[in-house]
Amino acid sequence: MGNDPLFRIIKVPFQKRRNFMSKIEEALEELALPICEKFGVYIYETEYKKEGETFYLRLFIDKEGGVTVDDCENVSRALNPILDEKDPIKEAYIFEVSSPGLDRILSRPWHYEKALGRDIDVRLFMPFDGKKIFSGILTDFSDSSFTILENGKEITIEKKIAASVRLAVKF
């Protein structure tokens, strides 16, 4: 008894989650890589998560000029039987293949590299400089932080306090 809680809720910062790829996500990348190469697309991101009562296995693909519905369908149809055969997941799940979208998340170093000079939107777990939401041009990044230019002011933000970092969609 005492003061020990029965369970502990641990919030894992966004960047740590993104740097820690689950074995299932790793298996998906390994199985998907030759298929993606065959269809002229590349893996942008993988995701395995539970939403409500349902598990989702997602593969986000891209190519220069953007992917089409046909690209997603081709990869999905080719990868589905391989996933069924290898069966890397014990639970029932829904498999999805899609584009990362215009407001794609930035999680891997090469995502930041491609986004240099572009507008990004940042949401933080906790206030930094009195704010939790930032928008600006990505000017620099490292393993642990990134710098944006917001309203003429350079701001460096530690990745460990970022809940999400995405490309901004400007219309």
FIGU-172174 format. One record per residue (C-alpha): residue number from 1; x, y, z. Coordinates in nm, 3 decimals. Layout:
{k = NUM	x = X	y = Y	z = Z} $
...
//
This chain:
{k = 1	x = 0.000	y = 0.000	z = 0.000} $
{k = 2	x = 0.167	y = 0.321	z = 0.111} $
{k = 3	x = 0.195	y = 0.605	z = -0.136} $
{k = 4	x = 0.291	y = 0.390	z = -0.436} $
{k = 5	x = 0.049	y = 0.441	z = -0.723} $
{k = 6	x = -0.105	y = 0.131	z = -0.879} $
{k = 7	x = 0.013	y = 0.253	z = -1.215} $
{k = 8	x = 0.210	y = 0.544	z = -1.354} $
{k = 9	x = 0.127	y = 0.749	z = -1.658} $
{k = 10	x = 0.444	y = 0.829	z = -1.846} $
{k = 11	x = 0.432	y = 1.096	z = -2.112} $
{k = 12	x = 0.698	y = 1.030	z = -2.371} $
{k = 13	x = 0.798	y = 1.348	z = -2.555} $
{k = 14	x = 0.715	y = 1.351	z = -2.925} $
{k = 15	x = 1.074	y = 1.343	z = -3.044} $
{k = 16	x = 1.162	y = 1.047	z = -2.822} $
{k = 17	x = 0.861	y = 0.858	z = -2.960} $
{k = 18	x = 0.972	y = 0.936	z = -3.313} $
{k = 19	x = 1.332	y = 0.837	z = -3.242} $
{k = 20	x = 1.216	y = 0.512	z = -3.085} $
{k = 21	x = 1.070	y = 0.305	z = -3.363} $
{k = 22	x = 0.875	y = 0.003	z = -3.246} $
{k = 23	x = 0.974	y = -0.342	z = -3.365} $
{k = 24	x = 0.648	y = -0.353	z = -3.560} $
{k = 25	x = 0.729	y = -0.025	z = -3.737} $
{k = 26	x = 1.080	y = -0.154	z = -3.810} $
{k = 27	x = 0.935	y = -0.476	z = -3.952} $
{k = 28	x = 0.695	y = -0.277	z = -4.170} $
{k = 29	x = 0.980	y = -0.066	z = -4.308} $
{k = 30	x = 1.188	y = -0.373	z = -4.382} $
{k = 31	x = 0.901	y = -0.546	z = -4.562} $
{k = 32	x = 0.786	y = -0.232	z = -4.745} $
{k = 33	x = 1.123	y = -0.106	z = -4.868} $
{k = 34	x = 1.163	y = -0.334	z = -5.175} $
{k = 35	x = 0.797	y = -0.284	z = -5.268} $
{k = 36	x = 0.824	y = 0.092	z = -5.244} $
{k = 37	x = 1.139	y = 0.088	z = -5.455} $
{k = 38	x = 0.960	y = -0.126	z = -5.715} $
{k = 39	x = 0.680	y = 0.132	z = -5.744} $
{k = 40	x = 0.912	y = 0.435	z = -5.743} $
{k = 41	x = 0.808	y = 0.573	z = -5.405} $
{k = 42	x = 0.992	y = 0.608	z = -5.074} $
{k = 43	x = 0.891	y = 0.552	z = -4.714} $
{k = 44	x = 0.826	y = 0.881	z = -4.539} $
{k = 45	x = 0.710	y = 0.740	z = -4.206} $
{k = 46	x = 0.558	y = 0.436	z = -4.040} $
{k = 47	x = 0.315	y = 0.429	z = -3.752} $
{k = 48	x = 0.160	y = 0.162	z = -3.533} $
{k = 49	x = -0.090	y = 0.290	z = -3.280} $
{k = 50	x = -0.413	y = 0.218	z = -3.105} $
{k = 51	x = -0.702	y = 0.459	z = -3.158} $
{k = 52	x = -1.000	y = 0.376	z = -2.943} $
{k = 53	x = -1.033	y = -0.003	z = -2.956} $
{k = 54	x = -0.867	y = -0.040	z = -3.297} $
{k = 55	x = -0.501	y = -0.085	z = -3.386} $
{k = 56	x = -0.371	y = 0.087	z = -3.702} $
{k = 57	x = -0.058	y = 0.007	z = -3.899} $
{k = 58	x = 0.018	y = 0.296	z = -4.131} $
{k = 59	x = 0.272	y = 0.340	z = -4.404} $
{k = 60	x = 0.320	y = 0.693	z = -4.534} $
{k = 61	x = 0.482	y = 0.704	z = -4.878} $
{k = 62	x = 0.594	y = 0.985	z = -5.103} $
{k = 63	x = 0.778	y = 1.062	z = -5.427} $
{k = 64	x = 0.890	y = 1.372	z = -5.612} $
{k = 65	x = 0.576	y = 1.549	z = -5.727} $
{k = 66	x = 0.365	y = 1.366	z = -5.467} $
{k = 67	x = 0.198	y = 1.028	z = -5.456} $
{k = 68	x = -0.132	y = 0.938	z = -5.616} $
{k = 69	x = -0.414	y = 0.716	z = -5.498} $
{k = 70	x = -0.284	y = 0.458	z = -5.750} $
{k = 71	x = 0.062	y = 0.465	z = -5.585} $
{k = 72	x = -0.096	y = 0.399	z = -5.246} $
{k = 73	x = -0.316	y = 0.123	z = -5.386} $
{k = 74	x = -0.026	y = -0.048	z = -5.567} $
{k = 75	x = 0.190	y = -0.054	z = -5.254} $
{k = 76	x = -0.100	y = -0.165	z = -5.035} $
{k = 77	x = -0.200	y = -0.451	z = -5.269} $
{k = 78	x = 0.161	y = -0.571	z = -5.299} $
{k = 79	x = 0.236	y = -0.545	z = -4.925} $
{k = 80	x = -0.089	y = -0.691	z = -4.784} $
{k = 81	x = -0.014	y = -1.056	z = -4.870} $
{k = 82	x = 0.341	y = -1.021	z = -4.734} $
{k = 83	x = 0.209	y = -0.881	z = -4.405} $
{k = 84	x = -0.041	y = -1.167	z = -4.388} $
{k = 85	x = 0.236	y = -1.421	z = -4.446} $
{k = 86	x = 0.494	y = -1.271	z = -4.208} $
{k = 87	x = 0.225	y = -1.179	z = -3.952} $
{k = 88	x = 0.434	y = -0.931	z = -3.745} $
{k = 89	x = 0.135	y = -0.828	z = -3.530} $
{k = 90	x = -0.061	y = -1.050	z = -3.291} $
{k = 91	x = -0.365	y = -0.819	z = -3.260} $
{k = 92	x = -0.617	y = -0.751	z = -3.533} $
{k = 93	x = -0.532	y = -0.422	z = -3.709} $
{k = 94	x = -0.621	y = -0.202	z = -4.001} $
{k = 95	x = -0.344	y = -0.146	z = -4.256} $
{k = 96	x = -0.336	y = 0.188	z = -4.436} $
{k = 97	x = -0.105	y = 0.330	z = -4.701} $
{k = 98	x = -0.125	y = 0.703	z = -4.767} $
{k = 99	x = 0.057	y = 1.023	z = -4.842} $
{k = 100	x = 0.206	y = 1.205	z = -4.543} $
{k = 101	x = -0.010	y = 1.502	z = -4.646} $
{k = 102	x = 0.069	y = 1.867	z = -4.703} $
{k = 103	x = 0.101	y = 1.925	z = -4.329} $
{k = 104	x = 0.336	y = 1.630	z = -4.288} $
{k = 105	x = 0.500	y = 1.570	z = -3.956} $
{k = 106	x = 0.874	y = 1.629	z = -3.922} $
{k = 107	x = 1.030	y = 1.353	z = -3.715} $
{k = 108	x = 1.338	y = 1.218	z = -3.890} $
{k = 109	x = 1.655	y = 1.419	z = -3.955} $
{k = 110	x = 1.602	y = 1.406	z = -4.331} $
{k = 111	x = 1.249	y = 1.549	z = -4.284} $
{k = 112	x = 1.406	y = 1.856	z = -4.123} $
{k = 113	x = 1.668	y = 1.874	z = -4.400} $
{k = 114	x = 1.399	y = 1.879	z = -4.670} $
{k = 115	x = 1.198	y = 2.138	z = -4.476} $
{k = 116	x = 1.481	y = 2.392	z = -4.436} $
{k = 117	x = 1.362	y = 2.731	z = -4.559} $
{k = 118	x = 0.995	y = 2.630	z = -4.539} $
{k = 119	x = 0.719	y = 2.739	z = -4.302} $
{k = 120	x = 0.648	y = 2.503	z = -4.013} $
{k = 121	x = 0.396	y = 2.490	z = -3.730} $
{k = 122	x = 0.512	y = 2.384	z = -3.385} $
{k = 123	x = 0.306	y = 2.282	z = -3.083} $
{k = 124	x = 0.479	y = 2.236	z = -2.749} $
{k = 125	x = 0.400	y = 2.029	z = -2.441} $
{k = 126	x = 0.480	y = 2.325	z = -2.218} $
{k = 127	x = 0.511	y = 2.699	z = -2.271} $
{k = 128	x = 0.841	y = 2.829	z = -2.404} $
{k = 129	x = 0.898	y = 3.202	z = -2.413} $
{k = 130	x = 0.537	y = 3.235	z = -2.289} $
{k = 131	x = 0.382	y = 3.040	z = -2.579} $
{k = 132	x = 0.293	y = 2.682	z = -2.674} $
{k = 133	x = 0.231	y = 2.742	z = -3.047} $
{k = 134	x = 0.488	y = 2.878	z = -3.292} $
{k = 135	x = 0.490	y = 2.928	z = -3.668} $
{k = 136	x = 0.791	y = 3.030	z = -3.869} $
{k = 137	x = 1.053	y = 2.943	z = -4.125} $
{k = 138	x = 1.279	y = 2.650	z = -4.035} $
{k = 139	x = 1.633	y = 2.789	z = -4.054} $
{k = 140	x = 1.843	y = 2.526	z = -3.877} $
{k = 141	x = 1.824	y = 2.197	z = -3.688} $
{k = 142	x = 2.036	y = 1.952	z = -3.492} $
{k = 143	x = 1.974	y = 1.620	z = -3.322} $
{k = 144	x = 1.828	y = 1.796	z = -3.018} $
{k = 145	x = 1.679	y = 2.126	z = -3.140} $
{k = 146	x = 1.560	y = 2.331	z = -3.434} $
{k = 147	x = 1.552	y = 2.703	z = -3.508} $
{k = 148	x = 1.270	y = 2.898	z = -3.669} $
{k = 149	x = 1.241	y = 3.257	z = -3.781} $
{k = 150	x = 0.912	y = 3.390	z = -3.644} $
{k = 151	x = 0.821	y = 3.754	z = -3.707} $
{k = 152	x = 1.186	y = 3.845	z = -3.765} $
{k = 153	x = 1.306	y = 3.676	z = -3.444} $
{k = 154	x = 1.512	y = 3.357	z = -3.438} $
{k = 155	x = 1.384	y = 3.105	z = -3.185} $
{k = 156	x = 1.560	y = 2.780	z = -3.100} $
{k = 157	x = 1.336	y = 2.509	z = -2.957} $
{k = 158	x = 1.444	y = 2.183	z = -2.796} $
{k = 159	x = 1.287	y = 1.886	z = -2.975} $
{k = 160	x = 1.211	y = 1.717	z = -2.643} $
{k = 161	x = 0.945	y = 1.979	z = -2.560} $
{k = 162	x = 0.779	y = 1.963	z = -2.904} $
{k = 163	x = 0.444	y = 1.782	z = -2.913} $
{k = 164	x = 0.434	y = 1.815	z = -3.293} $
{k = 165	x = 0.638	y = 1.975	z = -3.568} $
{k = 166	x = 0.469	y = 1.993	z = -3.909} $
{k = 167	x = 0.500	y = 2.166	z = -4.242} $
{k = 168	x = 0.267	y = 2.463	z = -4.245} $
{k = 169	x = -0.008	y = 2.473	z = -4.502} $
{k = 170	x = -0.043	y = 2.821	z = -4.651} $
{k = 171	x = -0.326	y = 2.906	z = -4.889} $
//
